[in-house]
Amino acid sequence: MDRSGFFYKRFRDHFPYGITSDQDRLFSDIADFITGDDHDILVVNGYAGTGKTTALAAVIEALDDLRPRRSETSEGGEGFEEICILMAPTGRAAKVLSQYAGKPARTVHKCIYRQKSVGADGMGQFSLAPNKSSHKLFIVDEVSLIGIDDSGRQGSATFGTGDLLRDLVEFVRAGNDCRLIMIGDSAQLPPVGLDASPALSPSYMDGFGGVRYSSLTEVVRQQKESGILRNATRLREMISEAEYGDVCFTPDRIGLRTDGFDDIVRITGGEVLDTLNKSYYSDYSKDDTVVLCRSNKRANRYNAGIRSQVFYDEERLVRGEKLMIVKNCYQFTGDSKAMDYIANGDMAKLVSIRNHEERYGLHFADATLSFPDYDDIEVKAKVCLDTLDSESASLTYEQQNSLYNGVNEDYSDIKSKKKRYDAVREDPYFNALQLKYANAITCHKSQGGQWGCVFIDNPFWQDELTVDDLKWLYTALTRAVEKVYLVNFKDDYFEKP
């Protein structure tokens, strides 16, 4: 048996389920990829319900069983050398990857960048870290989220070249005989500002050279009775048909279906609060339930209603409040290396809050937050309350600029520009965590995450839907593990009897 056949057999032996032809081909593709000399990047495009995560988990387990034992003098001490290095674009996606792979995963940013300096605005400048690895397989999940420009700067730190995808490829190739597997779903929403995900686009990825491709489209047998997957597959087929043209769809062509399924249900706006209450306290939990909206404005309305009419919260923030960080913060005060900075999109839970005050035209407090996607690490930090229910994604440009100028003025007695920049960078008000309520969030912010129960607020009030609209709904549907509630969707969107 040749080396490729050896690995293929091991992958099959570690797969505990009935295998589809697509999964079988994926095992063969990965075996050829890791033993061949012609390619160092494998792009895997797998749609919802095709079993790509269970297949990849089998690959990781099989390779881990072959890990050599470290020498006593090697870095890392006793134990086994890692073969697979797992990454994902967000903390929540990394946690999901860790759960199905059975080993730790980190965010791409935290793996490939390191801070090198402070810019003129007092923010961090991150350069590509050296890759000292040899013979490693880097596996990156949810690559549909990976962009090619630093569209998220907005006054925050700059990472590498600003092209995350190119930096990732460069980092892996800087190692000694390292290879990269990128896994994603091209039917999901692309990075903000792009029409398609570059990491899953052969026309873009071919520019790197040394790239091969594999895909999974066949839904596994045990998923075929799922209403969530039935509707997601219907949307995905429409997306595939129309992706390369400027096509619009009337609502009657969408053909959603709930009849005959227990896992997808239509409800009206008047039923939302009672159904949420049941999900929070009976069927699921607060942490395992989320409402997905198209805009921050709609999310604000849901959060206000949930807090006042389901939780009966009277204070602006209460212990146990579910929150989302909406701007990167590089002043980390925790003790664990697992979280060397706090990222835009990270979920948090309020442990305690005190010392409310107003400065620079903004409202601050001292809070202790725990981060469920990072083993409930607790962080004590200054927090900014003005973003909690604002319609902007984070502080506006004017607010951020006013904050910087105000803090900078506080250190005007420091004559050295460099020392003054350092002081601003370390200032707790300038680094205050910007928060939003997170019982309801935008679909873009949900990407990479999974919840047992998902409520999808109908964002479609127009007469025609675009491919982007279909991707939005597909992404929202596939955030759910067990249950979806479609809120206020008109009859036109559903399959006729």
C-alpha positions as CSV (number, residue, x, y, z in Angstrom):
1,M,0.0,0.0,0.0
2,D,1.4,3.4,-1.0
3,R,1.5,6.3,1.5
4,S,-1.7,7.9,0.2
5,G,-3.5,4.7,0.5
6,F,-2.2,4.2,4.0
7,F,-3.6,7.6,5.1
8,Y,-6.9,7.1,3.2
9,K,-7.5,3.8,5.1
10,R,-6.7,5.4,8.5
11,F,-9.2,8.2,7.8
12,R,-11.9,5.7,6.9
13,D,-11.1,3.6,10.0
14,H,-11.6,6.6,12.2
15,F,-14.9,7.6,10.7
16,P,-17.7,6.1,12.9
17,Y,-20.7,6.7,10.5
18,G,-22.0,5.5,7.2
19,I,-20.0,7.4,4.6
20,T,-21.2,9.4,1.6
21,S,-19.4,9.3,-1.7
22,D,-18.4,13.0,-1.2
23,Q,-16.9,12.2,2.2
24,D,-15.0,9.2,0.7
25,R,-13.6,11.4,-2.0
26,L,-12.6,14.0,0.6
27,F,-10.6,11.4,2.5
28,S,-8.9,10.4,-0.8
29,D,-8.2,14.0,-1.7
30,I,-6.7,14.8,1.8
31,A,-4.6,11.6,1.7
32,D,-3.2,12.6,-1.8
33,F,-2.7,16.2,-0.6
34,I,-0.6,15.4,2.4
35,T,1.5,12.9,0.6
36,G,2.0,14.6,-2.7
37,D,4.5,17.3,-3.7
38,D,2.5,19.4,-6.1
39,H,0.2,21.3,-3.8
40,D,0.5,22.9,-0.3
41,I,-3.1,24.3,-0.1
42,L,-6.3,22.3,-0.2
43,V,-9.6,24.3,-0.3
44,V,-12.6,22.3,0.9
45,N,-16.0,23.7,0.1
46,G,-18.7,21.8,2.0
47,Y,-22.3,22.8,2.2
48,A,-24.6,22.5,5.3
49,G,-25.5,19.0,6.2
50,T,-22.8,17.3,4.0
51,G,-20.8,16.1,7.1
52,K,-17.6,18.0,6.4
53,T,-17.0,18.6,10.1
54,T,-17.4,15.0,11.1
55,A,-15.1,14.0,8.2
56,L,-12.5,16.5,9.2
57,A,-12.7,15.4,12.8
58,A,-11.9,11.8,11.7
59,V,-8.9,13.1,9.7
60,I,-7.6,15.1,12.7
61,E,-8.0,12.1,15.0
62,A,-6.3,9.8,12.6
63,L,-3.3,12.1,12.2
64,D,-3.1,12.7,16.0
65,D,-2.7,9.0,16.5
66,L,0.5,9.2,14.5
67,R,2.1,12.0,16.5
68,P,5.7,11.4,17.4
69,R,6.7,11.7,21.1
70,R,8.7,14.9,21.9
71,S,12.3,14.5,22.9
72,E,13.1,15.6,26.5
73,T,15.1,18.6,25.1
74,S,12.5,19.7,22.6
75,E,10.4,22.8,23.1
76,G,7.1,22.1,24.7
77,G,8.5,19.5,27.2
78,E,7.2,15.9,27.4
79,G,4.2,14.7,25.4
80,F,3.5,14.4,21.7
81,E,4.4,16.7,18.8
82,E,1.4,18.3,17.3
83,I,0.7,17.5,13.6
84,C,-2.5,19.5,13.1
85,I,-2.7,23.2,14.1
86,L,-6.4,24.3,14.2
87,M,-7.6,27.9,13.5
88,A,-10.7,29.8,12.8
89,P,-11.5,33.5,12.0
90,T,-13.4,34.2,15.2
91,G,-13.3,33.1,18.8
92,R,-16.7,31.5,18.6
93,A,-15.8,29.6,15.4
94,A,-12.6,28.4,17.1
95,K,-14.6,27.1,20.0
96,V,-17.0,25.2,17.6
97,L,-14.0,23.8,15.8
98,S,-12.4,22.7,19.1
99,Q,-15.6,20.9,20.1
100,Y,-15.9,18.8,17.0
101,A,-12.2,18.2,16.6
102,G,-11.6,17.4,20.3
103,K,-8.5,19.6,20.6
104,P,-7.8,23.3,21.0
105,A,-8.2,25.8,18.2
106,R,-7.2,29.5,18.1
107,T,-8.2,32.4,16.0
108,V,-6.2,33.1,12.9
109,H,-5.2,36.6,14.1
110,K,-3.7,35.2,17.3
111,C,-1.8,32.5,15.5
112,I,-0.2,34.5,12.7
113,Y,0.4,38.0,14.0
114,R,2.4,39.6,16.8
115,Q,2.4,43.2,18.0
116,K,5.4,45.2,16.9
117,S,4.8,48.9,17.5
118,V,2.3,51.7,18.2
119,G,0.9,53.9,15.4
120,A,0.4,57.6,15.4
121,D,-3.1,57.1,16.6
122,G,-2.0,55.1,19.6
123,M,-3.2,51.8,18.2
124,G,-1.2,48.6,17.8
125,Q,0.6,47.7,14.6
126,F,0.8,43.9,14.1
127,S,3.3,42.2,11.9
128,L,3.3,38.6,10.6
129,A,4.8,36.3,13.2
130,P,7.7,34.0,12.2
131,N,6.5,30.5,11.5
132,K,9.0,28.2,13.1
133,S,6.9,25.0,12.4
134,S,8.1,22.0,10.5
135,H,5.9,19.4,8.8
136,K,2.7,20.8,10.2
137,L,-0.8,20.7,8.8
138,F,-2.7,24.0,9.4
139,I,-6.5,23.5,9.3
140,V,-8.6,26.6,9.1
141,D,-12.4,26.4,9.4
142,E,-15.1,28.9,8.4
143,V,-12.8,30.5,5.8
144,S,-15.8,32.2,4.1
145,L,-15.2,34.9,6.8
146,I,-11.6,35.6,5.7
147,G,-11.3,38.8,3.7
148,I,-8.6,40.3,1.6
149,D,-8.6,43.9,2.9
150,D,-8.4,45.4,6.3
151,S,-12.0,46.7,6.2
152,G,-12.3,46.5,9.9
153,R,-9.6,49.1,10.7
154,Q,-11.9,52.0,11.6
155,G,-9.4,53.4,14.0
156,S,-8.3,50.1,15.3
157,A,-5.0,48.2,14.9
158,T,-3.5,47.2,11.6
159,F,-2.7,43.6,11.0
160,G,0.1,42.7,8.6
161,T,-0.5,43.8,5.0
162,G,-4.2,44.3,5.7
163,D,-4.9,41.2,3.5
164,L,-5.7,38.4,6.0
165,L,-6.0,35.7,3.3
166,R,-2.6,36.5,1.8
167,D,-1.0,36.8,5.2
168,L,-2.3,33.4,6.2
169,V,-0.9,31.8,3.1
170,E,2.4,33.6,3.5
171,F,2.6,32.5,7.2
172,V,2.0,28.8,6.4
173,R,4.5,28.8,3.5
174,A,7.1,30.4,5.7
175,G,7.3,27.2,7.7
176,N,9.3,24.1,6.8
177,D,7.2,21.8,4.6
178,C,3.9,23.1,6.1
179,R,0.5,22.7,4.4
180,L,-2.8,24.4,4.7
181,I,-6.4,23.0,4.5
182,M,-9.1,25.7,4.3
183,I,-12.7,24.6,5.0
184,G,-15.8,26.7,4.4
185,D,-19.2,27.0,2.8
186,S,-19.4,29.3,-0.3
187,A,-23.2,29.7,0.2
188,Q,-22.7,31.6,3.4
189,L,-22.3,35.4,3.5
190,P,-19.0,36.6,2.2
191,P,-16.8,39.1,4.1
192,V,-18.5,42.6,4.4
193,G,-18.0,44.5,1.2
194,L,-17.3,41.5,-1.0
195,D,-19.6,39.7,-3.4
196,A,-18.0,36.3,-2.8
197,S,-15.6,34.7,-0.4
198,P,-12.1,34.9,-1.9
199,A,-10.9,31.9,0.1
200,L,-13.4,29.6,-1.6
201,S,-13.1,31.1,-5.0
202,P,-10.9,29.1,-7.4
203,S,-10.4,32.2,-9.7
204,Y,-8.9,34.0,-6.7
205,M,-7.1,31.2,-5.0
206,D,-5.4,30.0,-8.2
207,G,-3.4,33.2,-8.0
208,F,-1.4,31.7,-5.1
209,G,-0.4,28.6,-7.1
210,G,-0.1,25.1,-5.6
211,V,-3.8,24.9,-4.8
212,R,-6.2,22.0,-5.2
213,Y,-9.9,21.7,-4.4
214,S,-12.4,19.4,-3.0
215,S,-16.1,19.8,-2.4
216,L,-19.1,18.2,-0.6
217,T,-22.7,18.6,-1.9
218,E,-24.4,15.4,-0.9
219,V,-26.5,15.7,2.3
220,V,-25.8,12.8,4.7
221,R,-28.6,10.4,5.2
222,Q,-29.4,11.3,8.8
223,Q,-29.9,14.9,7.9
224,K,-32.3,14.5,5.1
225,E,-35.3,14.6,7.4
226,S,-34.3,17.9,8.8
227,G,-36.5,20.8,7.9
228,I,-33.6,23.2,8.6
229,L,-31.4,21.3,6.1
230,R,-34.2,20.9,3.6
231,N,-34.7,24.7,3.4
232,A,-31.0,25.5,3.5
233,T,-30.4,23.1,0.7
234,R,-33.2,24.7,-1.3
235,L,-31.6,28.1,-0.8
236,R,-28.1,26.8,-1.6
237,E,-29.3,25.3,-4.9
238,M,-30.9,28.7,-5.9
239,I,-27.6,30.5,-4.9
240,S,-25.6,28.1,-7.1
241,E,-27.9,28.7,-10.1
242,A,-27.7,32.4,-9.8
243,E,-24.3,33.2,-8.3
244,Y,-22.7,34.3,-11.6
245,G,-25.4,36.6,-12.8
246,D,-27.3,39.6,-11.6
247,V,-30.4,37.7,-10.7
248,C,-33.4,38.6,-8.5
249,F,-36.1,36.3,-7.1
250,T,-39.7,37.0,-6.3
251,P,-40.8,35.6,-2.9
252,D,-43.0,32.9,-4.4
253,R,-39.9,31.3,-5.9
254,I,-38.2,30.8,-2.6
255,G,-40.3,27.8,-1.6
256,L,-39.6,27.6,2.1
257,R,-41.3,24.6,3.8
258,T,-42.2,24.0,7.5
259,D,-45.1,21.5,7.1
260,G,-44.0,18.0,8.1
261,F,-40.9,19.1,10.1
262,D,-40.5,19.6,13.8
263,D,-37.3,21.6,13.7
264,I,-38.5,24.6,11.8
265,V,-41.6,26.6,12.7
266,R,-43.4,29.8,11.6
267,I,-44.5,32.2,14.3
268,T,-46.0,35.7,14.3
269,G,-44.5,38.8,16.0
270,G,-47.2,38.3,18.7
271,E,-45.9,34.9,19.5
272,V,-42.2,35.8,19.8
273,L,-42.0,36.7,23.5
274,D,-43.8,33.6,24.8
275,T,-41.8,31.4,22.5
276,L,-38.5,33.0,23.6
277,N,-39.5,32.5,27.2
278,K,-40.1,28.8,26.5
279,S,-36.8,28.5,24.7
280,Y,-34.8,30.3,27.5
281,Y,-36.3,28.5,30.5
282,S,-37.6,25.2,29.2
283,D,-36.4,23.9,25.8
284,Y,-32.9,25.3,25.7
285,S,-31.2,28.1,27.7
286,K,-30.3,31.8,27.5
287,D,-26.9,30.9,26.2
288,D,-28.2,28.5,23.6
289,T,-30.8,30.8,22.1
290,V,-30.3,33.7,19.8
291,V,-32.3,36.1,17.6
292,L,-30.8,37.0,14.3
293,C,-31.6,40.3,12.6
294,R,-30.6,42.2,9.4
295,S,-29.6,45.4,11.2
296,N,-28.5,46.8,14.5
297,K,-31.7,48.8,14.7
298,R,-33.8,45.6,14.6
299,A,-31.5,43.9,17.0
300,N,-31.9,46.8,19.4
301,R,-35.7,46.5,19.3
302,Y,-35.5,42.8,20.1
303,N,-33.0,43.3,22.9
304,A,-35.1,46.0,24.5
305,G,-38.2,43.8,24.3
306,I,-36.5,40.7,25.7
307,R,-34.8,42.6,28.5
308,S,-38.0,44.3,29.6
309,Q,-40.7,41.7,28.9
310,V,-39.0,38.4,29.2
311,F,-36.2,39.0,31.7
312,Y,-37.8,42.0,33.5
313,D,-34.4,43.7,33.7
314,E,-34.8,47.3,35.1
315,E,-31.1,48.2,35.3
316,R,-29.1,49.1,32.2
317,L,-26.8,46.1,32.9
318,V,-27.5,43.2,35.2
319,R,-25.4,40.3,36.5
320,G,-25.3,37.5,33.9
321,E,-26.1,39.9,31.0
322,K,-25.2,38.4,27.6
323,L,-23.0,40.9,25.7
324,M,-20.9,41.2,22.6
325,I,-17.7,43.0,22.2
326,V,-17.9,45.3,19.1
327,K,-14.4,46.6,18.7
328,N,-11.0,44.9,19.1
329,C,-9.1,45.6,22.4
330,Y,-5.4,45.0,22.7
331,Q,-5.0,45.8,26.4
332,F,-5.7,42.4,27.9
333,T,-5.5,42.1,31.7
334,G,-6.1,38.3,32.1
335,D,-3.6,35.7,33.0
336,S,-4.2,33.2,30.2
337,K,-2.3,33.2,26.9
338,A,-5.5,31.8,25.4
339,M,-6.8,35.3,25.0
340,D,-4.0,37.8,24.3
341,Y,-6.5,40.3,23.0
342,I,-10.3,40.7,22.9
343,A,-11.8,40.6,19.4
344,N,-14.7,42.3,17.8
345,G,-17.5,39.7,17.9
346,D,-16.4,37.9,21.1
347,M,-19.2,37.0,23.4
348,A,-19.1,37.9,27.1
349,K,-21.2,37.6,30.2
350,L,-21.3,40.3,32.9
351,V,-20.0,39.2,36.3
352,S,-20.1,42.5,38.1
353,I,-20.2,46.3,37.4
354,R,-19.5,49.4,39.4
355,N,-18.1,52.9,39.3
356,H,-20.3,54.5,36.6
357,E,-19.0,57.8,35.4
358,E,-19.1,60.2,32.4
359,R,-16.0,61.4,30.6
360,Y,-15.2,62.7,27.1
361,G,-18.9,62.9,26.4
362,L,-19.3,59.1,26.9
363,H,-20.4,56.8,29.8
364,F,-18.1,54.3,31.4
365,A,-18.0,51.8,34.2
366,D,-15.7,49.2,35.7
367,A,-16.8,45.7,34.9
368,T,-15.7,42.1,35.3
369,L,-16.6,40.0,32.3
370,S,-16.3,36.3,31.6
371,F,-15.8,34.9,28.1
372,P,-17.5,31.6,27.4
373,D,-15.7,30.9,24.2
374,Y,-12.4,31.0,26.1
375,D,-13.1,28.7,29.0
376,D,-14.9,31.4,31.0
377,I,-11.7,33.5,31.4
378,E,-12.6,36.6,33.6
379,V,-11.4,40.0,32.6
380,K,-11.6,43.2,34.6
381,A,-11.9,46.2,32.3
382,K,-13.3,49.6,31.8
383,V,-16.4,49.4,29.6
384,C,-18.2,51.9,27.4
385,L,-21.9,51.9,27.7
386,D,-22.8,54.2,24.8
387,T,-22.7,51.4,22.2
388,L,-25.1,49.1,24.1
389,D,-28.2,50.2,22.2
390,S,-26.8,52.5,19.5
391,E,-27.6,51.8,15.8
392,S,-24.0,52.1,14.8
393,A,-21.8,48.9,14.9
394,S,-19.5,50.5,17.5
395,L,-18.6,54.1,18.5
396,T,-19.0,56.4,15.5
397,Y,-16.0,58.0,13.9
398,E,-16.8,61.3,15.7
399,Q,-17.1,59.6,19.1
400,Q,-13.9,57.6,18.6
401,N,-12.0,60.7,17.5
402,S,-13.3,62.8,20.4
403,L,-12.3,60.0,22.8
404,Y,-8.8,59.8,21.4
405,N,-8.4,63.6,21.4
406,G,-9.7,63.9,25.0
407,V,-7.4,61.1,26.3
408,N,-4.4,62.5,24.4
409,E,-5.1,65.9,26.0
410,D,-4.9,64.3,29.4
411,Y,-1.3,63.4,28.7
412,S,-0.3,66.7,27.1
413,D,2.3,67.2,29.9
414,I,4.3,64.3,28.3
415,K,6.6,66.0,25.8
416,S,7.9,62.9,24.1
417,K,5.5,61.9,21.3
418,K,6.4,58.2,21.6
419,K,5.8,58.2,25.4
420,R,2.6,60.1,25.0
421,Y,1.4,57.6,22.4
422,D,2.3,54.8,24.8
423,A,0.4,56.4,27.6
424,V,-2.7,56.8,25.4
425,R,-2.5,53.2,24.2
426,E,-2.4,52.0,27.8
427,D,-5.2,54.3,29.0
428,P,-8.2,52.4,30.4
429,Y,-10.7,54.8,29.0
430,F,-9.2,54.7,25.5
431,N,-9.2,50.9,25.8
432,A,-12.7,50.6,27.3
433,L,-14.5,47.6,25.9
434,Q,-17.4,48.6,23.6
435,L,-20.4,46.4,24.2
436,K,-23.8,45.5,22.7
437,Y,-26.6,43.5,24.1
438,A,-26.4,40.0,22.6
439,N,-29.7,38.3,23.0
440,A,-30.3,39.5,19.5
441,I,-27.5,40.1,17.0
442,T,-27.0,40.7,13.3
443,C,-26.5,37.6,11.1
444,H,-23.1,38.8,10.1
445,K,-22.0,38.8,13.7
446,S,-23.3,35.3,14.2
447,Q,-21.1,33.7,11.5
448,G,-19.0,30.9,12.8
449,G,-21.3,30.3,15.7
450,Q,-23.9,27.7,16.5
451,W,-26.9,27.8,18.8
452,G,-29.4,25.1,19.7
453,C,-32.3,27.4,18.9
454,V,-32.3,30.3,16.4
455,F,-35.1,32.9,15.9
456,I,-34.8,34.6,12.4
457,D,-36.4,38.0,12.1
458,N,-37.9,38.4,8.6
459,P,-35.7,41.1,6.9
460,F,-37.4,40.8,3.5
461,W,-40.1,43.4,2.9
462,Q,-39.3,44.0,-0.8
463,D,-40.8,42.4,-3.9
464,E,-37.6,40.9,-5.1
465,L,-34.7,39.1,-3.4
466,T,-31.0,39.1,-4.5
467,V,-28.4,36.3,-4.2
468,D,-27.1,38.3,-1.1
469,D,-30.5,38.0,0.5
470,L,-30.5,34.2,-0.1
471,K,-27.1,33.9,1.4
472,W,-28.2,35.9,4.4
473,L,-31.1,33.5,5.0
474,Y,-29.0,30.4,4.3
475,T,-26.4,31.6,6.8
476,A,-29.1,32.4,9.5
477,L,-30.7,29.0,9.0
478,T,-27.4,27.1,9.3
479,R,-26.5,28.8,12.7
480,A,-29.1,26.5,14.3
481,V,-28.3,23.0,15.6
482,E,-31.8,21.9,16.5
483,K,-34.6,24.5,16.1
484,V,-35.4,27.5,13.9
485,Y,-38.3,29.9,14.4
486,L,-39.1,32.0,11.3
487,V,-40.7,35.3,12.6
488,N,-43.2,37.3,10.6
489,F,-42.4,35.6,7.2
490,K,-45.2,36.1,4.7
491,D,-47.1,33.3,3.1
492,D,-45.5,34.2,-0.3
493,Y,-42.2,32.8,0.8
494,F,-43.5,29.3,1.4
495,E,-44.1,26.3,-0.8
496,K,-47.7,26.1,-2.0
497,P,-49.7,23.0,-1.1
